[in-house]
């Protein structure tokens, strides 16, 4: 079942100048996606003007590592990966034969490391690329955290306070994306000026490739059939964009190019600068105003355009919108402080949640899962929230998500268009009489029930409004005659009276024109109608309390009665028949959990009166006077009452009565069990079982025997 959890705070963002513009915070906080997945417990972030920070999520969110950067640095890209390297070190050992002589030997061991790479920008002219390697916490080498060679014991490096190495270089342009290839010990940087550069972990330039466009804004990597690809988007003039697709291969000392261009396409009317872009599983999604454009890769062909009525057209300049992929055909969308889980295949809102504790919530990164290949449907997303108030603060928050099953079942009744059209639908006949005259048969001649009546609801309301107050006979005559109602209660023939607005107006006239002493028969008809307006069910039982017949009718047949009002009547009534009707209605329409939650809101006195009524054996309406099916209903309610309020909330005298009552019921159950066993035993001794067996056998013999015949062909 798709759902959102309540977000929990990871950390509070510092109050610095670079983060003062809340609309740009999503661009100034970069999440390392190399280690960010649905099961991760570590998140690495690049916070502009502050630091490169690493947090753990469980059991309590906490900062574990922090690398400060100058306040003027804007982080443009950030990534992290785990790897393993060989460490060589010269060690001196003493010679046993000569105490004054030491031999030098090389010692090697493997160390688990973490590589951080981030790019920064200062004043839009000074661009840098950084690579940091540090030991993983609790890392272990290949020889169980130690290597013994020539009598020397070398412990693996486990400290997280110091770096193993730090490297920094200037780049020719702004870095828009970084990929760390831990397998080949490479850092691939994509620059805005169109260069794709390969570095080793010491930031030595190994290879450079030019995509031929100097305004590269978006780059993404993906894998297809074990082959790695990369595509880039380069905005051009006149709302055009250039889409380029590349195939990547392993770098082999520069002998062959590790990147090969496969295709280049110019797309018109793309409007990159005013759009939100994201990619997942072979599809590129573009959110522009209130529409989502779906492009299929590798050729970047427009596949679908989806209208989003939940985004107002045109959007206000104050609205903060973010857009991230989460699973196959499903994306996350936030509009100010409301987050949506959208199914783009079935065009539905799987779930939505308003984060009332914040003013805005912008998504930074979501862990994309392939729910079709794995049974897991739970993932996480991280975002930045801004609180209301004269001194607003921003925080990093994590939200847990269940993306659902990607089936139609999750989307039923949740279409984008649900609720957008509140006009009532008028039923029309499928065929007209003219269509049937060709067969010389009239509709009325075929079947009396085939005729679909067309009612003049407005004229009926006008006639009813013109009547005098308390004129019951005329009110009933107009209603039943004009609507062709034959019975005083709803039947299948009345199914065409289906306009809820009309029913609501009739109820308004009834309670306006008639006092509480007497009501027309029309009210009985409406109480049995399945489309009784929901808005009129509130306080309905209190209005009809002085009319026993209508009160019982409402309890038995009126749909959508509120649970709290039913419980109030249940705990205050002293009529056995109505008590059973209300109890049956409650158990039939509501779950046990909802009943218990609502009972907790009621007063203690009402509940004690109900328990006294159930356990009092002196009254004619005691449970002992009910049959077994009726008693079971009240027993279920009694158990729910005790579960909701607890035994300790009852007074001593009431507890004693309840104990005696339960003991008595247990003795009755034991006695009934003994009588049943006695009857069963005596019946078997007198041959009733044998007689039944003979009858069964004779019945089986009367059936025709099974035969098989072979056909000669």
C-alpha positions, 0 to 999 in steps of 0.5 A, a space after each residue: 500500500 503506497 504511503 509516506 511516513 512523517 519526515 524526521 530531521 537529519 540535521 539543521 542547515 547553518 544560517 549562512 549567506 549562501 543558503 539564505 535564498 530558500 528557493 536555491 537551497 535544493 541547488 546548493 545542497 548536493 547529495 552523493 548518489 554513489 552510496 545513496 540507496 534504499 537500504 543505506 545508513 550513511 548519507 554524504 552531503 556537500 553543503 555550500 559555504 559550510 562543509 562536506 558532511 557525512 551522517 548516519 541515519 540509524 539508530 539516531 541521526 548523527 554527524 559522523 564526519 565533517 570536512 569544512 570548506 570556505 564560506 564563499 565556496 558553492 558546491 556544484 557536484 558531489 559524489 562518494 564511493 567505497 573501494 579497496 587499495 593496496 598499501 605499501 610501507 617500508 619497515 625496519 627490522 633488526 638483524 638478530 646477528 647484528 644488533 646494530 644493523 636493521 634491514 628494510 622490507 616492504 610490507 603490503 596490505 589491503 585497506 577499505 577506503 572511501 573516496 569523496 569527490 566534490 567540485 566547488 565554484 567561487 565567484 563564477 570564475 574560479 572552479 576546483 575539483 577535489 578528491 579525498 580518500 579516507 579509511 572506512 570506519 571499522 575497515 578490515 584488511 584481507 588478513 583479518 585486520 592484521 598482516 604478519 610478515 617477518 615477525 612484524 605485525 601491522 594493524 589496518 588503518 581504522 581511524 576516521 579522523 585523518 585523511 589518507 590523501 587530499 588532492 585539489 586542482 583547478 578546472 576549466 569550467 563549472 563541474 555539473 556532475 561527477 562519477 567515481 569508478 572505483 573498479 578502475 580507480 577513476 574520477 569522471 568529471 563533466 564540465 559545463 563547457 562541454 568537456 568530459 575529463 578522466 582523472 585518477 584518484 590523485 587528480 592526474 588528467 588521463 583523458 579529455 573528451 569534448 562534446 562540442 557544446 559549451 553550455 552543458 547543463 545535465 548529465 546522467 549515467 545508466 547501464 543497459 545490457 551490462 553496457 554503460 552509457 551517458 547522455 547529456 543535455 545542452 540548452 540552445 537558443 529558441 528553447 531548443 536543446 541538444 541531446 547526445 548519447 555516449 557509450 562508455 568503456 574501460 580506460 586502457 592507458 589512453 590507447 583507445 577512447 573510453 567514450 564514444 558518441 552514438 547519437 546527437 539530436 536537436 529537440 525543439 520547444 524543450 524549454 530547459 531553463 523553466 523545467 525540472 528534469 529527472 531520469 529513471 529506467 530508460 525514461 526522461 521526465 520533464 516537468 514544465 508548468 502543469 505538464 509532465 513530458 515523458 521521453 523514451 531513451 535511447 533516442 529521446 522520443 516524446 512518448 507521452 504528455 501528462 496533465 497535472 491538475 494538482 499544479 495550478 496554471 500558471 504556477 505562482 512565482 512563490 510556489 517551490 516545486 521539486 521533482 524526483 524519480 522513485 521507482 518504475 513509472 512513479 515519481 515524487 512531486 512536492 508543491 510547497 509543503 505537500 508531497 505527492 507520489 504519482 503513478 505516471 502509467 495510470 495517471 494517478 495520485 497514489 498518496 499525498 501528504 501535507 507537511 503541516 510543520 513546515 512551510 516548504 519541502 524540496 526534494 534533494 535526492 530519492 533512492 530509486 528502486 526497481 520494484 518489478 525485479 525485487 519484492 522490496 517496495 520501500 525506499 527513502 528520500 531526503 529533502 530540505 524543509 523550511 519552517 514558518 516564523 519570523 526567524 525561519 530555519 531550514 533542516 535536512 529531513 528524511 522521509 520513508 516511502 512505500 512505492 506500491 506494486 505498480 499495478 492498477 490496484 494501487 491506482 483505482 479511484 485515485 486518478 488525477 481527474 477525480 474530484 475535478 468535475 462535481 457535476 451530477 451525471 444524468 442517466 440516459 437511455 442507451 436506445 431511443 424508441 425510434 431505434 426499436 421501431 425498426 423491429 416494430 417493437 416499442 420499449 414498453 412492449 418489451 418489458 415494463 422495467 426497460 423504460 428509463 424515466 427522465 425526471 424534472 427535478 427542478 419542477 418537483 422542488 418547485 411544487 414541494 416548495 409551494 406547499 403549505 407547512 405541515 401538509 403531509 398528504 400533499 407533500 407525499 402525493 407530489 413526490 410519489 406521483 411525479 417520481 413514479 414511486 410505488 412503495 413507501 420504501 426504496 426498491 430496485 425500480 427507484 434506482 433512477 432517482 440518483 441525483 444527490 443534489 435533489 435528495 438533499 433539497 428534499 430533505 431540507 424542505 422536510 425539516 423546514 416545513 414539518 415539525 418534529 411531531 410528524 414527518 411525511 412518508 417521503 422521509 421513510 423512503 429517503 432513509 432507505 435510499 442508498 444515496 442518502 446525502 452524507 452531509 445530512 447524516 450528522 445529528 440525524 439520530 438526535 432529530 429523529 429521537 422523538 419518532 421511534 419508527 423513523 429512529 429505528 428506520 434510520 439505524 437499520 437502513 440509513 447509510 453513512 451514519 457517524 460512529 460517534 453518534 451511534 455509540 452515544 445512542 448505544 450507551 444511552 438507550 434502554 430498549 432491547 430491540 434498538 440496542 441490538 439494531 445499533 450493535 449490529 450496525 456498528 459491528 457491520 459498518 466499522 472495524 474493531 480498531 476504529 470502534 475502540 478509538 472512538 470509545 476512548 473519546 466517550 465519557 466514563 459515565 456512559 460506558 458504565 451505564 452500558 456495562 450495568 445494562 449488560 450485566 444486570 440480570 434483573 431487567 427484562 432486557 438482560 442479555 440472558 433474554 436474548 438468543 445466542 446470535 444476539 448475545 454474541 453481538 453484545 459480547 463483542 461490543 462488551 469486549 471492545 468496551 473493556 479493551 478501550 477503557 481498561 479494567 482499572 478504570 472501572 469501579 470496584 462494585 462494577 468490577 464485581 458485577 462484571 466478574 460474577 456475570 462472566 463466571 456465570 456465562 462460563 458455567 453456562 458454556 461448560 454446561 452446554 458443552 457437557 450436554 452436547 457431549 452427552 447427547 453425542 455419546 448416547 446417540 452413538 450408542 443407540 445406533 444413530 451413527 450407523 443409521 446415518 451411515 446406511 442412509 448415506 450409502 443408500 443415497 450413493 448407490 442411487 447415483 448412476 455408476 461411472 462407465 467408460 466406452 471406447 469409440 471405434 474410429 
